[in-house]
Amino acid sequence: MSLDIKEYKTDILIVGGGTAGCFAALTISEESNASVIIAEKANIKRSGCLAAGVNALNAYITENETVDSYVEYVKKEFEEVIREDLVYTIGEKLNSVTEKIESLGLPILKDENGKYVTRGKRSIKINGENIKPILVDGIKNKENILILNRVNIIDYIVKDGRVIGAYGFSLDENKLLVIYAKGVICATGGASGIYRPNNPGFSRHKMWYSPFNTGAGYAMGIRAGAEMTSFEMRFIALRCKDTIAPTGTVAQGVKASQVNANGEKYVSRYGKPTTPVRLHSTIMENRIGNGPCFIQTEGIAKDVEEQLLKAYLNMAPAQTLKWLENGIGPSEENIEIEGTEPYIVGGHTGSGYWVDRDRKTTLKGLYAVGDVAGGSPKKYVTGCFAEGEIAGLSIIEYIRGKEVEVADSEEIIKVKSKLEGFLENKESIYSIEEVEQSMQKVMDEYAGGISSNYGYNESRLDIALDKIEELIRLSNKLKANDLHELLFIQEIQDRLIVAKVLIHHLKARKETRWRSYQENLNYPNKDDSNFLKYINSVYSDGEVKIQYRDLIGKGEVYEYSDK
């Protein structure tokens, strides 16, 4: 099978049509006449983390909160190691982007005084099952926006140190797409599927994070030499057992506590109730024989139970169906909880591209927003909107006076030949799925997955690194019988290089700063004197080179110079 080459030229290319990517496109279309292409792997109407909807906006500055208190909250949750400058710029925009999405048609619950109904200090309730279609409706008919659905972007086009576009291939036609742009925004989301998940086999995609977010944006940046930050700050969700439904809906909506099998509240025994500690305390209670652990819902009123059934039916229907199938609701039985496998996701922790306040990466012409941008945890939906707006406004200025540049024909042929090589390979001894399962088994057992209660040590990380390198070599021999399998090969290769960088980051932080998220058994304590800093990396000539950077406060300005 051979691939035909199809070229596009545009002012701005947005890779990924999810939360941040769509909002960036909306901002650009309203503030300029620049032409925009959005390249989306699925169909933009229901793609990304918002595909199934959400029932709350978890980052909002409520009446009794301020931008400063929001920054301090995030800082305490993540033991000081955040980019305060980035979190602050997000905080400044949280409420205005909320008003924007409401103006597009998102129903936000209000009380009798017309004020938003809160679900915690920084969260407001919404009817958000259609939030993604509402967002897409705001951009799909814009004359200056072209949406390319079912296009898998594989790498940036880099010329003289500047990103001038990206390569991709269609999932429906035998075509290699070469998209040239004056500026590029990466909005591809985080990475799931690197570790072995809670549920096996057919149910392996019953997970917290979108299983189709495979770290493509990270991988493209890593291969191109972009500086990355804080991959060791993994995210592990505390979820309802088996269904992997959110626990926050109960904990915040019903004010329910976590209890062990003896009915004892246990979180406070392990420290302040931060997000990592709520998970870590559950792991420890199970280890010492006090499990299983639960969210205490037994005895709640029937009308509250009805609210929970409806809330979960909107965003995690498996949980409601489980209650109905068993004939026992949350008012009669506590909800058992467990931790998920680790994910790399910049919207909840700080993993991702190293960016400046405008969300420029260290590669000229490339911006990063949303889950793929590092340094600013707990941005959630509205934080991704904010970063999309920030990057959108900045890139409008960046492209002024610039011309579209094109790649050398030899490079295009090289990319084409590599893709066609997978389609022409002989049948491999190993299937694509077997390589994926091997990677997940290695990461689970040697790099701090569920089976080891998220702990790891240097010896096990060394073994993990050797095995991941071997799998990277094996992946080059895989056979694709069609474009769908070609997509799977690209996804596994992206995950493998993200795993390699992750292992180097875990090795480099010789302390335990975030319990369970980053549980270094060789160094079980926090070490502020040596590691109150960011761990960054640059990939060059096949090697991951670690860099340590000092913390940046909200009043300080780090700006990447694109001269």
C-alpha positions as CSV (number, residue, x, y, z in Angstrom):
1,M,0.0,0.0,0.0
2,S,1.4,3.4,-1.0
3,L,0.4,6.8,0.4
4,D,-0.4,9.8,-1.8
5,I,0.9,13.1,-0.6
6,K,-1.6,15.9,0.1
7,E,-0.4,19.4,1.2
8,Y,-2.3,22.1,3.1
9,K,-1.2,25.6,3.9
10,T,-2.6,27.7,6.7
11,D,-1.8,30.5,9.1
12,I,-2.2,28.4,12.2
13,L,-2.4,24.7,12.8
14,I,-4.0,23.3,15.9
15,V,-3.1,19.7,16.6
16,G,-6.0,18.2,18.6
17,G,-9.6,19.3,18.6
18,G,-10.4,18.8,22.3
19,T,-11.1,21.3,25.1
20,A,-8.1,23.6,24.8
21,G,-7.7,23.2,21.0
22,C,-11.3,24.2,20.3
23,F,-11.1,27.2,22.6
24,A,-7.9,28.4,21.0
25,A,-9.6,28.2,17.6
26,L,-12.6,30.1,18.9
27,T,-10.3,32.8,20.3
28,I,-8.3,33.1,17.0
29,S,-11.5,33.3,14.9
30,E,-13.0,36.0,17.0
31,E,-9.9,38.1,17.3
32,S,-8.4,37.8,13.8
33,N,-8.9,36.8,10.2
34,A,-6.1,34.2,10.4
35,S,-6.8,30.9,8.7
36,V,-6.9,27.9,11.0
37,I,-6.7,24.2,10.5
38,I,-7.7,21.9,13.4
39,A,-6.4,18.3,12.9
40,E,-8.4,15.9,15.0
41,K,-7.7,12.1,15.3
42,A,-11.4,11.3,15.9
43,N,-14.5,13.4,15.1
44,I,-14.3,16.7,16.8
45,K,-18.0,16.7,17.9
46,R,-17.3,14.1,20.6
47,S,-13.6,13.8,20.9
48,G,-11.2,14.3,23.8
49,C,-11.8,14.4,27.5
50,L,-15.1,16.2,27.2
51,A,-16.6,13.6,24.9
52,A,-19.0,12.2,27.4
53,G,-19.6,15.4,29.3
54,V,-18.9,16.6,32.8
55,N,-21.2,17.7,35.7
56,A,-19.1,20.5,37.2
57,L,-16.5,23.0,36.3
58,N,-13.8,22.4,38.9
59,A,-11.7,25.5,38.5
60,Y,-13.7,28.7,39.2
61,I,-13.0,31.7,41.4
62,T,-16.1,31.7,43.7
63,E,-17.3,34.6,45.8
64,N,-15.1,33.9,48.8
65,E,-12.0,33.0,46.7
66,T,-9.4,35.0,44.8
67,V,-6.9,34.3,42.1
68,D,-4.2,34.4,44.9
69,S,-6.1,31.9,47.0
70,Y,-6.4,29.6,43.9
71,V,-2.7,29.8,43.3
72,E,-2.0,29.0,47.0
73,Y,-4.3,26.0,46.9
74,V,-2.6,24.5,43.9
75,K,0.8,25.2,45.4
76,K,-0.1,23.4,48.7
77,E,-1.6,20.5,46.8
78,F,1.6,19.9,44.9
79,E,4.2,20.6,47.6
80,E,5.4,23.9,46.2
81,V,6.6,22.6,42.9
82,I,4.3,24.4,40.4
83,R,4.8,27.2,37.9
84,E,3.1,29.9,39.9
85,D,3.3,32.3,37.0
86,L,1.3,29.9,34.8
87,V,-1.2,29.1,37.4
88,Y,-1.8,32.8,38.1
89,T,-2.5,33.6,34.4
90,I,-5.0,30.7,34.4
91,G,-6.7,32.0,37.5
92,E,-7.1,35.4,36.0
93,K,-9.2,34.0,33.2
94,L,-11.2,31.2,34.8
95,N,-14.4,33.3,35.3
96,S,-14.3,35.0,32.0
97,V,-13.9,31.8,30.0
98,T,-16.8,30.3,32.1
99,E,-19.0,33.2,31.0
100,K,-17.9,32.6,27.4
101,I,-18.9,28.9,27.4
102,E,-22.2,29.8,29.1
103,S,-22.9,32.4,26.3
104,L,-22.4,29.6,23.8
105,G,-25.2,27.6,25.5
106,L,-23.8,25.6,28.4
107,P,-26.4,25.3,31.2
108,I,-24.9,26.4,34.5
109,L,-27.0,25.8,37.6
110,K,-28.1,29.0,39.4
111,D,-29.7,29.6,42.8
112,E,-32.8,31.7,43.5
113,N,-30.6,34.8,43.4
114,G,-29.2,34.0,40.0
115,K,-25.8,33.0,41.3
116,Y,-23.9,29.9,40.2
117,V,-24.5,26.9,42.5
118,T,-21.2,25.8,44.0
119,R,-20.0,22.3,44.6
120,G,-17.0,23.2,46.7
121,K,-14.7,26.1,47.2
122,R,-13.6,26.3,43.5
123,S,-16.3,24.3,41.7
124,I,-19.7,25.1,40.1
125,K,-22.4,22.7,39.0
126,I,-23.4,22.4,35.3
127,N,-25.6,20.3,33.1
128,G,-22.6,19.4,31.0
129,E,-23.4,16.2,29.1
130,N,-23.3,18.3,25.8
131,I,-20.4,20.6,26.6
132,K,-18.3,19.3,23.8
133,P,-20.9,19.7,21.0
134,I,-21.7,23.2,22.4
135,L,-18.1,24.1,22.1
136,V,-17.8,22.7,18.6
137,D,-20.9,24.5,17.5
138,G,-19.1,27.8,18.3
139,I,-16.4,27.1,15.7
140,K,-17.6,24.6,13.1
141,N,-19.2,27.2,10.8
142,K,-16.5,29.8,11.1
143,E,-15.2,30.7,7.6
144,N,-11.6,30.8,8.6
145,I,-11.6,27.4,10.4
146,L,-11.1,24.1,8.5
147,I,-11.6,21.0,10.6
148,L,-9.9,17.8,9.4
149,N,-11.5,14.9,11.2
150,R,-9.9,11.4,11.4
151,V,-6.4,12.7,10.8
152,N,-3.5,11.4,12.9
153,I,-0.7,13.8,13.3
154,I,2.6,12.0,13.8
155,D,5.4,14.6,13.9
156,Y,6.2,18.3,13.6
157,I,7.9,19.7,10.5
158,V,11.0,21.4,11.8
159,K,13.2,23.7,9.6
160,D,16.1,25.7,10.9
161,G,15.0,25.1,14.4
162,R,11.5,26.3,13.8
163,V,8.2,24.3,13.7
164,I,6.6,25.1,10.3
165,G,3.8,22.5,10.4
166,A,3.2,18.8,10.9
167,Y,3.0,15.5,9.2
168,G,0.0,13.2,9.5
169,F,-2.1,10.5,7.7
170,S,-5.7,10.1,7.0
171,L,-7.5,7.2,8.7
172,D,-9.9,6.9,5.8
173,E,-7.8,7.5,2.7
174,N,-4.3,6.4,1.7
175,K,-2.9,9.8,2.1
176,L,0.1,11.4,3.9
177,L,-0.9,14.9,4.9
178,V,1.7,17.6,5.0
179,I,0.3,20.7,6.7
180,Y,2.3,23.9,6.6
181,A,1.6,26.7,9.1
182,K,3.1,30.0,10.3
183,G,2.5,28.8,13.9
184,V,1.4,25.6,15.5
185,I,-0.6,24.9,18.7
186,C,-0.3,21.5,20.3
187,A,-3.5,20.5,22.2
188,T,-3.4,16.7,22.0
189,G,-4.1,15.9,25.7
190,G,-2.1,13.7,28.1
191,A,-1.1,10.0,28.0
192,S,-3.1,7.0,29.2
193,G,-2.4,3.3,28.5
194,I,1.3,3.4,29.6
195,Y,0.6,1.4,32.7
196,R,-1.5,-1.8,33.1
197,P,-5.0,-0.6,33.9
198,N,-7.4,-1.7,36.6
199,N,-9.6,-3.8,34.4
200,P,-8.2,-6.5,32.0
201,G,-9.1,-7.7,28.5
202,F,-12.3,-6.4,26.9
203,S,-12.8,-3.9,29.8
204,R,-9.2,-2.4,29.7
205,H,-10.5,0.9,28.4
206,K,-12.8,1.2,31.4
207,M,-10.4,3.8,32.9
208,W,-10.4,7.3,34.3
209,Y,-8.7,9.2,31.4
210,S,-9.6,9.0,27.8
211,P,-7.9,5.8,26.4
212,F,-7.5,7.5,23.1
213,N,-5.2,10.2,24.5
214,T,-1.9,8.3,23.9
215,G,0.7,11.0,24.5
216,A,1.1,11.9,20.9
217,G,1.8,15.6,21.6
218,Y,4.4,14.8,24.2
219,A,6.0,12.3,21.9
220,M,6.2,14.7,18.9
221,G,7.7,17.3,21.1
222,I,10.2,14.9,22.7
223,R,11.4,13.7,19.3
224,A,11.7,17.3,18.0
225,G,13.9,18.3,21.1
226,A,11.4,20.4,23.1
227,E,12.1,20.8,26.8
228,M,9.7,18.8,29.0
229,T,8.9,19.2,32.7
230,S,7.7,17.2,35.7
231,F,6.9,13.9,34.0
232,E,7.6,12.2,37.4
233,M,4.5,14.1,38.8
234,R,2.2,11.3,37.7
235,F,-1.6,11.4,38.3
236,I,-3.4,8.6,39.9
237,A,-7.2,9.0,40.3
238,L,-9.1,7.7,43.3
239,R,-12.2,6.2,41.8
240,C,-15.2,4.0,42.5
241,K,-14.1,0.4,42.2
242,D,-14.5,-1.5,38.9
243,T,-16.6,1.3,37.2
244,I,-13.8,3.8,37.6
245,A,-16.5,6.5,38.1
246,P,-15.5,9.8,39.8
247,T,-15.5,9.9,43.6
248,G,-15.7,13.8,43.7
249,T,-19.3,13.7,42.7
250,V,-20.0,12.0,46.0
251,A,-17.3,13.5,48.2
252,Q,-18.2,17.1,47.2
253,G,-21.8,16.7,46.2
254,V,-22.9,14.7,49.3
255,K,-20.0,15.8,51.6
256,A,-19.2,12.1,52.2
257,S,-16.1,10.9,54.0
258,Q,-13.6,8.1,53.2
259,V,-13.9,5.2,55.7
260,N,-12.1,1.9,56.0
261,A,-13.7,-1.6,56.5
262,N,-14.1,-0.8,60.2
263,G,-16.1,2.3,59.5
264,E,-13.2,4.6,60.6
265,K,-12.4,7.9,58.9
266,Y,-8.7,7.5,58.0
267,V,-7.4,10.3,55.7
268,S,-6.3,12.6,58.5
269,R,-4.0,10.0,59.9
270,Y,-1.7,10.4,56.9
271,G,-1.5,14.2,56.7
272,K,-3.5,17.1,55.2
273,P,-6.3,15.9,53.0
274,T,-4.7,16.8,49.7
275,T,-5.5,14.9,46.5
276,P,-2.4,12.7,46.7
277,V,-2.9,12.0,50.4
278,R,-6.5,10.9,49.9
279,L,-5.2,8.3,47.5
280,H,-2.1,7.4,49.5
281,S,-4.1,6.9,52.7
282,T,-6.4,4.5,50.9
283,I,-3.4,2.5,49.7
284,M,-1.9,2.4,53.2
285,E,-5.2,1.3,54.8
286,N,-5.4,-1.6,52.4
287,R,-1.8,-2.5,53.0
288,I,-2.1,-2.7,56.8
289,G,-5.3,-4.8,56.6
290,N,-8.0,-2.1,57.2
291,G,-9.4,-2.4,53.7
292,P,-11.3,-2.3,51.6
293,C,-12.0,1.4,51.8
294,F,-15.2,3.3,50.9
295,I,-16.9,6.6,50.4
296,Q,-19.4,6.6,53.2
297,T,-22.9,7.0,51.6
298,E,-24.9,4.5,53.7
299,G,-27.8,6.3,55.3
300,I,-28.0,9.3,52.9
301,A,-31.6,10.5,52.2
302,K,-33.5,8.9,49.3
303,D,-33.7,12.3,47.4
304,V,-29.9,12.6,47.7
305,E,-29.5,9.1,46.3
306,E,-31.8,10.0,43.4
307,Q,-29.5,13.0,42.6
308,L,-26.5,10.7,42.7
309,L,-28.1,8.2,40.3
310,K,-28.9,11.0,37.8
311,A,-25.5,12.7,38.2
312,Y,-23.6,9.4,37.4
313,L,-26.0,8.6,34.6
314,N,-24.9,11.8,32.9
315,M,-21.1,11.3,33.1
316,A,-20.3,7.7,34.3
317,P,-23.4,5.6,33.6
318,A,-21.7,2.3,34.5
319,Q,-21.9,3.3,38.2
320,T,-25.7,3.9,38.1
321,L,-26.2,0.7,36.1
322,K,-24.2,-1.2,38.7
323,W,-26.5,0.1,41.5
324,L,-29.6,-0.8,39.5
325,E,-28.3,-4.2,38.5
326,N,-27.4,-5.1,42.1
327,G,-30.7,-3.7,43.5
328,I,-28.7,-1.8,46.2
329,G,-28.2,1.9,46.0
330,P,-25.7,4.2,47.7
331,S,-28.1,4.9,50.5
332,E,-28.0,1.2,51.5
333,E,-24.3,0.5,50.9
334,N,-21.0,2.4,50.9
335,I,-19.1,2.8,47.6
336,E,-15.9,0.9,47.5
337,I,-12.9,2.9,46.1
338,E,-9.6,2.1,44.5
339,G,-6.7,3.9,42.7
340,T,-6.3,3.8,39.0
341,E,-3.1,3.2,37.0
342,P,-0.8,6.2,36.7
343,Y,-1.3,8.7,33.9
344,I,0.8,11.6,32.5
345,V,-1.6,14.5,32.3
346,G,-0.8,18.2,32.7
347,G,-4.3,19.2,33.5
348,H,-4.3,17.5,36.8
349,T,-0.6,17.5,37.6
350,G,2.4,19.4,36.2
351,S,3.6,17.0,33.4
352,G,4.2,18.4,29.9
353,Y,5.9,20.9,27.7
354,W,8.0,23.6,29.4
355,V,6.3,26.8,28.4
356,D,6.4,30.5,29.0
357,R,3.4,32.7,30.0
358,D,2.2,32.9,26.4
359,R,2.4,29.1,26.3
360,K,5.3,29.1,23.9
361,T,7.4,26.0,24.1
362,T,11.2,26.0,23.6
363,L,10.7,25.2,19.9
364,K,10.2,28.3,17.8
365,G,6.7,28.5,16.4
366,L,5.2,25.9,18.7
367,Y,2.7,26.5,21.5
368,A,1.3,24.0,24.0
369,V,-2.0,24.2,25.8
370,G,-4.3,22.1,28.1
371,D,-3.2,18.7,29.3
372,V,-0.1,18.7,27.2
373,A,1.3,21.9,28.8
374,G,3.3,21.4,32.0
375,G,3.7,23.4,35.2
376,S,0.1,24.2,36.0
377,P,-1.8,21.4,37.8
378,K,-5.5,21.4,38.5
379,K,-6.4,23.5,35.5
380,Y,-9.3,21.2,34.6
381,V,-11.8,22.3,31.9
382,T,-11.8,26.0,32.4
383,G,-8.0,26.1,32.9
384,C,-7.7,24.4,29.5
385,F,-10.1,27.1,28.0
386,A,-7.9,29.8,29.6
387,E,-4.7,28.4,28.1
388,G,-6.4,28.1,24.7
389,E,-7.3,31.7,24.9
390,I,-3.8,32.8,26.1
391,A,-2.1,30.9,23.3
392,G,-4.6,32.0,20.7
393,L,-4.1,35.7,21.4
394,S,-0.3,35.2,21.5
395,I,0.0,33.3,18.2
396,I,-2.0,35.9,16.4
397,E,0.8,38.3,17.2
398,Y,3.5,35.7,16.5
399,I,2.5,35.1,12.9
400,R,2.3,38.7,11.9
401,G,4.7,39.3,9.0
402,K,5.7,35.7,8.7
403,E,5.4,33.6,5.6
404,V,4.5,29.9,5.3
405,E,7.7,27.8,4.8
406,V,7.8,24.4,3.2
407,A,9.8,21.2,3.9
408,D,12.5,19.7,1.8
409,S,11.1,17.1,-0.6
410,E,13.7,14.6,0.6
411,E,12.3,14.8,4.2
412,I,8.7,14.3,3.0
413,I,9.8,11.2,1.1
414,K,11.6,9.9,4.2
415,V,8.4,10.3,6.3
416,K,6.3,8.7,3.6
417,S,8.7,5.7,3.3
418,K,8.7,5.2,7.1
419,L,4.9,4.9,7.2
420,E,4.8,2.7,4.2
421,G,7.4,0.5,5.7
422,F,5.0,-0.5,8.4
423,L,2.4,-1.4,5.8
424,E,5.0,-3.4,3.8
425,N,6.7,-5.2,6.7
426,K,6.5,-8.9,6.9
427,E,4.1,-10.3,9.6
428,S,5.8,-9.7,12.9
429,I,6.3,-12.4,15.6
430,Y,4.6,-10.1,18.0
431,S,1.3,-8.4,17.5
432,I,0.7,-4.7,18.2
433,E,-1.5,-5.6,21.1
434,E,1.2,-7.9,22.6
435,V,3.7,-5.1,22.5
436,E,1.3,-2.8,24.2
437,Q,0.5,-5.3,26.9
438,S,4.3,-5.9,27.4
439,M,4.9,-2.2,27.9
440,Q,2.0,-2.0,30.4
441,K,3.3,-5.0,32.3
442,V,6.9,-3.6,32.5
443,M,5.7,-0.2,33.7
444,D,3.3,-1.8,36.2
445,E,5.8,-4.1,37.7
446,Y,9.0,-2.1,37.5
447,A,8.0,1.6,37.3
448,G,5.5,2.0,40.1
449,G,2.1,0.7,38.9
450,I,-0.9,-0.7,40.7
451,S,0.7,-4.1,41.5
452,S,3.5,-2.4,43.5
453,N,1.2,0.1,45.2
454,Y,2.8,2.7,43.0
455,G,6.2,2.4,44.7
456,Y,9.5,1.9,42.8
457,N,13.2,1.9,43.3
458,E,16.3,2.6,41.2
459,S,17.1,-1.0,40.5
460,R,13.5,-1.7,39.2
461,L,13.6,1.5,37.1
462,D,16.8,0.4,35.5
463,I,15.2,-2.9,34.5
464,A,12.1,-1.0,33.2
465,L,14.4,1.2,31.1
466,D,16.1,-1.8,29.5
467,K,12.9,-3.5,28.7
468,I,11.3,-0.3,27.2
469,E,14.3,0.2,25.0
470,E,13.9,-3.4,23.8
471,L,10.2,-2.8,23.0
472,I,11.0,0.4,21.1
473,R,13.3,-1.7,18.9
474,L,10.6,-4.3,18.5
475,S,7.9,-1.7,17.6
476,N,9.9,-0.8,14.4
477,K,9.2,-4.3,13.0
478,L,5.5,-4.3,13.6
479,K,3.2,-4.9,10.6
480,A,0.1,-2.8,9.8
481,N,-2.5,-4.4,7.5
482,D,-4.5,-1.2,7.2
483,L,-4.6,2.5,8.3
484,H,-6.3,1.6,11.5
485,E,-3.4,-0.7,12.5
486,L,-0.9,2.0,11.3
487,L,-2.6,4.3,13.9
488,F,-2.1,1.7,16.6
489,I,1.6,1.3,15.8
490,Q,2.0,5.1,16.0
491,E,0.2,5.2,19.3
492,I,2.4,2.4,20.8
493,Q,5.5,4.2,19.6
494,D,4.4,7.4,21.1
495,R,3.6,5.8,24.5
496,L,7.0,4.0,24.5
497,I,9.0,7.2,24.1
498,V,6.8,8.9,26.8
499,A,7.5,5.9,29.1
500,K,11.2,6.2,28.5
501,V,11.2,9.9,29.4
502,L,9.0,9.2,32.4
503,I,11.4,6.6,33.8
504,H,14.3,9.1,33.5
505,H,12.3,11.7,35.4
506,L,11.4,9.2,38.2
507,K,15.1,8.3,38.5
508,A,16.1,12.0,38.7
509,R,13.9,13.0,41.6
510,K,15.7,11.3,44.5
511,E,13.0,12.0,47.1
512,T,9.3,11.3,47.6
513,R,7.5,14.6,47.2
514,W,4.0,13.4,46.1
515,R,2.9,10.3,48.0
516,S,1.8,7.5,45.6
517,Y,2.1,9.8,42.6
518,Q,5.9,9.7,42.9
519,E,6.7,7.1,45.6
520,N,10.5,6.5,45.5
521,L,11.2,3.7,47.9
522,N,15.0,4.4,47.9
523,Y,14.2,8.0,49.1
524,P,11.0,7.8,51.1
525,N,11.1,11.4,52.4
526,K,10.8,14.8,51.0
527,D,14.1,16.7,50.4
528,D,13.5,20.4,50.1
529,S,17.2,21.2,50.3
530,N,18.0,19.4,47.1
531,F,14.8,18.9,45.2
532,L,12.6,21.9,45.7
533,K,12.9,22.5,42.0
534,Y,11.6,21.4,38.6
535,I,13.0,18.3,36.8
536,N,13.1,19.0,33.1
537,S,14.5,17.0,30.2
538,V,15.5,17.3,26.6
539,Y,15.7,14.4,24.2
540,S,18.7,14.4,21.9
541,D,20.4,11.7,19.8
542,G,18.4,9.0,21.5
543,E,19.3,10.1,25.0
544,V,17.2,11.8,27.7
545,K,19.2,14.7,29.2
546,I,17.9,15.8,32.6
547,Q,18.0,19.5,33.6
548,Y,17.1,21.0,37.0
549,R,15.4,24.4,37.1
550,D,14.7,26.7,40.0
551,L,11.2,27.5,41.0
552,I,9.4,30.4,39.4
553,G,7.0,32.5,41.6
554,K,3.8,34.2,40.4
555,G,5.5,37.6,40.5
556,E,8.4,36.4,38.4
557,V,8.5,36.2,34.6
558,Y,10.0,33.4,32.6
559,E,9.8,34.1,29.0
560,Y,11.2,31.9,26.3
561,S,12.9,34.1,23.8
562,D,11.9,33.3,20.2
563,K,14.4,35.5,18.2
